Structures are given as structure tokens and as C-alpha cells.
Amino acid sequence: MKSDDFYLNLTKFVEKLNLYCKKLIKTTKDLDRLIKQGESSYCDFKKTANNLEKIAKTLVAFANSEGGYVLIGVTDKGGKVNIDPEEQKFQLEKANELHIEPKVEMQYYIIREALDQHGIEELLTLVVHVQQSKLADHYFVGKSGNRKYYYREQDHIKSSSQANNPYINRLKTQDALQKDNNIDVSKIYDAFSEMGFLSEKQLFSVLQKSKVEDPNKLISTLLANGYIIAEKHDNILYYRLIDPN
């Protein structure tokens, strides 16, 4: 794997770590951090979920890709508007029932932002976590009953056949890559346990001591399969183990 190609993927994996860490969606500060990152492969802004067909396509696209978050009550430009979370949940469930086959799995989080010092007035935002589908086989169903396949690419929704979904292609090669590299995740747990992260040099050393023939290929596979995350601090590349829980 060329180093240039590897560095091009760093932003994506750092973004994935941030968006899937549950602690990032519990406070207003955490929500603001997500909004600041902007719309992406893993995050979408929606002022409301009242347009059932539009929100259904978004949910389908996330489920058919790698999952993600829909922020209800956030405009395209990142501004916040007050919403009724229960009403928006109702709309989301209605969209899931009428326009998605099979239904996607969702979790809801309500973020409350006090607008006065007494907390009497609040600005409410609904965070919707769309679960990644293992089969990526969800379809949008239109009013006429026609079925259409959608998936997420960067901050866009794309329509195509299931076979053209790049995520599907990654799933098909995942087992082969793991087998080829003979991955044993437990071997790197101990190396990460003391500091919680390893520099690129330290990780290479650990893999070489474990007699890994191609460290670059193994690191690429660990990243692609969600075992580790890569991030840069002070121009130094570090790897962090992703908590499987």
C-alpha cells in the first residue's frame, strides 16, 4: 500500500471514530463538535424529518453504507432550529414503515440546550443513529411501489444497483483479507493497553516482533475492518484501538 494512499484515508477513519463514539452525542458541546465537522459520509443535517420520502432515502443510504448520524433540527448551513423530538420520531418511524424495505435500525438521542440561566427555555435537537446493515440490502419504496437502492458516498446520496455499492465490494473482500493476513487482534491488545495508542513506529515494531510479513497490508486491513483508527497529532501519526463495545 502506497503511503500517499494511506494518508488520504486518515481523515475518514478519524471521522469514523469521532462519530461512532457514544460520548460525543450526550451534550450540547458534543453536538456542536459534530456540526462543526460538517456533513460527511457519516453525518447528515436535516431541519425536520417531515418529508417522508426524502428522509427515507437518507436512512436507506446510511444503512446500506457504514451507518451514521442524522441531526434533526440542524439546517444545511449548521444552524439550529427548535423541533419537537417526539413528533420527529413519529415521522421517522412512519418513513421507515412506509418507504423502507426491510426497515432500518435506529437509535434516538435528544440533546437539550438551555436558552436561559434557569433552563426553563430549551433548544431541542434529535440525533438519529442509523445502524450499519450487515447485508446492505435496504430499498427505498416510492408511492407507486417501485423500489430503488441508495448508498452514501461522502456527503452525497447515490442511487444504483446493489452490486455497484463500493461498500458491498469491501464486505466481499473482508474475509479474504483477514484470512490472508492471519489477523489475531488479541496480539495487538496488550501493546495498546498501557498507553491507549501507538505511534506508527511503535506499531510497526509490534507487528514485526509478531512476525507479520507485510505490516503495511495488515495495518490497512485493520483500519478497513474497524479494529483501529489513525489520527495525526503534531505531525506524528498515531493508531488507536477501537473499543468493540
Contacts in CASP RR format, 6 or more apart in sequence:
PFRMAT RR
TARGET T0000
AUTHOR 0000-0000-0000
METHOD contacts of the structure
MODEL  1
MKSDDFYLNLTKFVEKLNLYCKKLIKTTKDLDRLIKQGESSYCDFKKTAN
NLEKIAKTLVAFANSEGGYVLIGVTDKGGKVNIDPEEQKFQLEKANELHI
EPKVEMQYYIIREALDQHGIEELLTLVVHVQQSKLADHYFVGKSGNRKYY
YREQDHIKSSSQANNPYINRLKTQDALQKDNNIDVSKIYDAFSEMGFLSE
KQLFSVLQKSKVEDPNKLISTLLANGYIIAEKHDNILYYRLIDPN
1 216 0 8 1.000
1 217 0 8 1.000
1 220 0 8 1.000
6 216 0 8 1.000
6 219 0 8 1.000
6 220 0 8 1.000
9 223 0 8 1.000
9 230 0 8 1.000
10 230 0 8 1.000
10 231 0 8 1.000
10 232 0 8 1.000
10 237 0 8 1.000
12 41 0 8 1.000
13 223 0 8 1.000
13 229 0 8 1.000
13 230 0 8 1.000
13 231 0 8 1.000
14 229 0 8 1.000
14 230 0 8 1.000
14 231 0 8 1.000
15 37 0 8 1.000
15 40 0 8 1.000
15 41 0 8 1.000
15 42 0 8 1.000
16 42 0 8 1.000
16 66 0 8 1.000
16 226 0 8 1.000
16 229 0 8 1.000
17 229 0 8 1.000
17 231 0 8 1.000
17 240 0 8 1.000
17 242 0 8 1.000
18 24 0 8 1.000
18 33 0 8 1.000
18 34 0 8 1.000
18 37 0 8 1.000
19 34 0 8 1.000
19 37 0 8 1.000
19 40 0 8 1.000
19 42 0 8 1.000
19 43 0 8 1.000
19 68 0 8 1.000
19 69 0 8 1.000
20 42 0 8 1.000
20 68 0 8 1.000
23 30 0 8 1.000
24 30 0 8 1.000
24 33 0 8 1.000
24 34 0 8 1.000
25 31 0 8 1.000
25 34 0 8 1.000
25 69 0 8 1.000
25 109 0 8 1.000
25 111 0 8 1.000
25 127 0 8 1.000
25 129 0 8 1.000
26 109 0 8 1.000
26 111 0 8 1.000
27 111 0 8 1.000
28 111 0 8 1.000
28 112 0 8 1.000
28 113 0 8 1.000
30 111 0 8 1.000
31 71 0 8 1.000
31 111 0 8 1.000
31 113 0 8 1.000
31 125 0 8 1.000
31 127 0 8 1.000
34 43 0 8 1.000
34 69 0 8 1.000
34 71 0 8 1.000
35 45 0 8 1.000
35 71 0 8 1.000
35 74 0 8 1.000
35 78 0 8 1.000
35 79 0 8 1.000
35 80 0 8 1.000
37 43 0 8 1.000
38 45 0 8 1.000
38 78 0 8 1.000
38 155 0 8 1.000
39 45 0 8 1.000
39 76 0 8 1.000
39 155 0 8 1.000
40 154 0 8 1.000
40 155 0 8 1.000
41 65 0 8 1.000
41 66 0 8 1.000
41 152 0 8 1.000
41 153 0 8 1.000
41 154 0 8 1.000
41 155 0 8 1.000
42 66 0 8 1.000
42 67 0 8 1.000
42 68 0 8 1.000
42 69 0 8 1.000
43 68 0 8 1.000
43 69 0 8 1.000
43 70 0 8 1.000
43 71 0 8 1.000
44 58 0 8 1.000
44 62 0 8 1.000
44 68 0 8 1.000
44 69 0 8 1.000
44 70 0 8 1.000
44 71 0 8 1.000
44 155 0 8 1.000
45 70 0 8 1.000
45 71 0 8 1.000
45 73 0 8 1.000
45 74 0 8 1.000
45 75 0 8 1.000
45 76 0 8 1.000
45 78 0 8 1.000
46 55 0 8 1.000
46 58 0 8 1.000
46 70 0 8 1.000
46 71 0 8 1.000
46 72 0 8 1.000
46 73 0 8 1.000
46 74 0 8 1.000
47 72 0 8 1.000
47 73 0 8 1.000
47 74 0 8 1.000
47 75 0 8 1.000
47 76 0 8 1.000
47 81 0 8 1.000
48 72 0 8 1.000
48 73 0 8 1.000
48 83 0 8 1.000
48 88 0 8 1.000
48 91 0 8 1.000
49 55 0 8 1.000
49 70 0 8 1.000
49 72 0 8 1.000
49 88 0 8 1.000
49 91 0 8 1.000
49 92 0 8 1.000
49 95 0 8 1.000
50 91 0 8 1.000
52 91 0 8 1.000
52 94 0 8 1.000
52 95 0 8 1.000
52 98 0 8 1.000
52 99 0 8 1.000
53 95 0 8 1.000
53 99 0 8 1.000
53 140 0 8 1.000
53 142 0 8 1.000
53 143 0 8 1.000
55 70 0 8 1.000
55 91 0 8 1.000
55 92 0 8 1.000
55 95 0 8 1.000
56 95 0 8 1.000
56 96 0 8 1.000
56 98 0 8 1.000
56 99 0 8 1.000
56 100 0 8 1.000
56 140 0 8 1.000
56 141 0 8 1.000
57 140 0 8 1.000
57 150 0 8 1.000
57 157 0 8 1.000
58 70 0 8 1.000
58 157 0 8 1.000
59 70 0 8 1.000
59 92 0 8 1.000
59 95 0 8 1.000
59 96 0 8 1.000
59 100 0 8 1.000
59 104 0 8 1.000
59 106 0 8 1.000
59 128 0 8 1.000
59 130 0 8 1.000
59 138 0 8 1.000
60 100 0 8 1.000
60 104 0 8 1.000
60 138 0 8 1.000
60 139 0 8 1.000
60 140 0 8 1.000
60 149 0 8 1.000
60 150 0 8 1.000
61 150 0 8 1.000
61 151 0 8 1.000
61 152 0 8 1.000
61 157 0 8 1.000
61 158 0 8 1.000
62 68 0 8 1.000
62 70 0 8 1.000
62 104 0 8 1.000
62 130 0 8 1.000
62 132 0 8 1.000
62 152 0 8 1.000
63 104 0 8 1.000
63 105 0 8 1.000
63 130 0 8 1.000
63 131 0 8 1.000
63 132 0 8 1.000
63 133 0 8 1.000
63 136 0 8 1.000
63 138 0 8 1.000
64 133 0 8 1.000
64 136 0 8 1.000
64 137 0 8 1.000
64 138 0 8 1.000
64 149 0 8 1.000
64 150 0 8 1.000
64 151 0 8 1.000
64 152 0 8 1.000
64 162 0 8 1.000
64 165 0 8 1.000
64 167 0 8 1.000
65 132 0 8 1.000
65 136 0 8 1.000
65 151 0 8 1.000
65 152 0 8 1.000
65 153 0 8 1.000
65 165 0 8 1.000
65 167 0 8 1.000
66 132 0 8 1.000
66 152 0 8 1.000
66 167 0 8 1.000
67 130 0 8 1.000
67 131 0 8 1.000
67 132 0 8 1.000
67 133 0 8 1.000
67 152 0 8 1.000
68 129 0 8 1.000
68 130 0 8 1.000
68 132 0 8 1.000
69 127 0 8 1.000
69 128 0 8 1.000
69 129 0 8 1.000
69 130 0 8 1.000
70 127 0 8 1.000
70 128 0 8 1.000
70 130 0 8 1.000
71 125 0 8 1.000
71 126 0 8 1.000
71 127 0 8 1.000
71 128 0 8 1.000
72 83 0 8 1.000
72 85 0 8 1.000
72 88 0 8 1.000
72 92 0 8 1.000
72 125 0 8 1.000
72 126 0 8 1.000
72 127 0 8 1.000
72 128 0 8 1.000
73 80 0 8 1.000
73 81 0 8 1.000
73 82 0 8 1.000
73 83 0 8 1.000
73 88 0 8 1.000
73 125 0 8 1.000
73 126 0 8 1.000
74 80 0 8 1.000
74 81 0 8 1.000
74 125 0 8 1.000
75 81 0 8 1.000
80 113 0 8 1.000
80 123 0 8 1.000
80 125 0 8 1.000
82 123 0 8 1.000
82 124 0 8 1.000
83 124 0 8 1.000
83 125 0 8 1.000
83 126 0 8 1.000
84 124 0 8 1.000
85 108 0 8 1.000
85 110 0 8 1.000
85 124 0 8 1.000
85 126 0 8 1.000
88 126 0 8 1.000
89 108 0 8 1.000
89 126 0 8 1.000
92 106 0 8 1.000
92 128 0 8 1.000
96 103 0 8 1.000
96 104 0 8 1.000
96 106 0 8 1.000
97 103 0 8 1.000
98 141 0 8 1.000
99 140 0 8 1.000
99 141 0 8 1.000
99 142 0 8 1.000
100 138 0 8 1.000
100 139 0 8 1.000
100 140 0 8 1.000
100 141 0 8 1.000
101 138 0 8 1.000
101 139 0 8 1.000
101 141 0 8 1.000
101 147 0 8 1.000
102 137 0 8 1.000
102 138 0 8 1.000
104 130 0 8 1.000
104 131 0 8 1.000
104 133 0 8 1.000
104 138 0 8 1.000
105 130 0 8 1.000
105 131 0 8 1.000
105 133 0 8 1.000
106 128 0 8 1.000
106 129 0 8 1.000
106 130 0 8 1.000
106 131 0 8 1.000
107 128 0 8 1.000
107 129 0 8 1.000
107 131 0 8 1.000
108 126 0 8 1.000
108 127 0 8 1.000
108 128 0 8 1.000
108 129 0 8 1.000
109 126 0 8 1.000
109 127 0 8 1.000
109 128 0 8 1.000
109 129 0 8 1.000
110 124 0 8 1.000
110 125 0 8 1.000
110 126 0 8 1.000
110 127 0 8 1.000
111 124 0 8 1.000
111 125 0 8 1.000
111 126 0 8 1.000
111 127 0 8 1.000
112 122 0 8 1.000
112 123 0 8 1.000
112 124 0 8 1.000
113 122 0 8 1.000
113 123 0 8 1.000
113 124 0 8 1.000
113 125 0 8 1.000
114 121 0 8 1.000
114 122 0 8 1.000
115 121 0 8 1.000
115 122 0 8 1.000
115 123 0 8 1.000
136 151 0 8 1.000
136 162 0 8 1.000
136 165 0 8 1.000
136 167 0 8 1.000
136 168 0 8 1.000
136 171 0 8 1.000
137 162 0 8 1.000
139 147 0 8 1.000
139 148 0 8 1.000
139 149 0 8 1.000
140 147 0 8 1.000
140 148 0 8 1.000
140 149 0 8 1.000
140 150 0 8 1.000
141 147 0 8 1.000
142 148 0 8 1.000
148 159 0 8 1.000
149 159 0 8 1.000
149 160 0 8 1.000
149 161 0 8 1.000
149 162 0 8 1.000
149 165 0 8 1.000
150 157 0 8 1.000
150 158 0 8 1.000
150 159 0 8 1.000
151 157 0 8 1.000
151 158 0 8 1.000
151 160 0 8 1.000
151 165 0 8 1.000
151 166 0 8 1.000
151 167 0 8 1.000
152 158 0 8 1.000
153 166 0 8 1.000
162 168 0 8 1.000
170 224 0 8 1.000
174 224 0 8 1.000
174 225 0 8 1.000
177 221 0 8 1.000
177 224 0 8 1.000
177 225 0 8 1.000
178 221 0 8 1.000
178 225 0 8 1.000
181 212 0 8 1.000
181 214 0 8 1.000
181 217 0 8 1.000
181 218 0 8 1.000
181 221 0 8 1.000
183 218 0 8 1.000
183 221 0 8 1.000
183 222 0 8 1.000
183 225 0 8 1.000
183 227 0 8 1.000
185 222 0 8 1.000
185 227 0 8 1.000
187 206 0 8 1.000
187 210 0 8 1.000
188 203 0 8 1.000
188 206 0 8 1.000
188 207 0 8 1.000
188 210 0 8 1.000
188 222 0 8 1.000
188 228 0 8 1.000
188 241 0 8 1.000
189 241 0 8 1.000
191 198 0 8 1.000
191 202 0 8 1.000
191 203 0 8 1.000
191 206 0 8 1.000
192 198 0 8 1.000
192 240 0 8 1.000
192 241 0 8 1.000
196 240 0 8 1.000
196 241 0 8 1.000
197 238 0 8 1.000
197 239 0 8 1.000
197 240 0 8 1.000
197 241 0 8 1.000
198 206 0 8 1.000
198 238 0 8 1.000
198 239 0 8 1.000
199 236 0 8 1.000
199 237 0 8 1.000
199 238 0 8 1.000
199 239 0 8 1.000
200 236 0 8 1.000
200 237 0 8 1.000
200 238 0 8 1.000
200 239 0 8 1.000
203 215 0 8 1.000
203 219 0 8 1.000
203 239 0 8 1.000
204 215 0 8 1.000
207 215 0 8 1.000
207 218 0 8 1.000
207 219 0 8 1.000
208 215 0 8 1.000
212 218 0 8 1.000
219 228 0 8 1.000
219 239 0 8 1.000
222 228 0 8 1.000
223 229 0 8 1.000
223 230 0 8 1.000
226 242 0 8 1.000
227 241 0 8 1.000
227 242 0 8 1.000
228 239 0 8 1.000
228 240 0 8 1.000
228 241 0 8 1.000
228 242 0 8 1.000
229 239 0 8 1.000
229 240 0 8 1.000
229 241 0 8 1.000
229 242 0 8 1.000
230 237 0 8 1.000
230 238 0 8 1.000
230 239 0 8 1.000
230 240 0 8 1.000
231 237 0 8 1.000
231 238 0 8 1.000
231 240 0 8 1.000
232 238 0 8 1.000
END
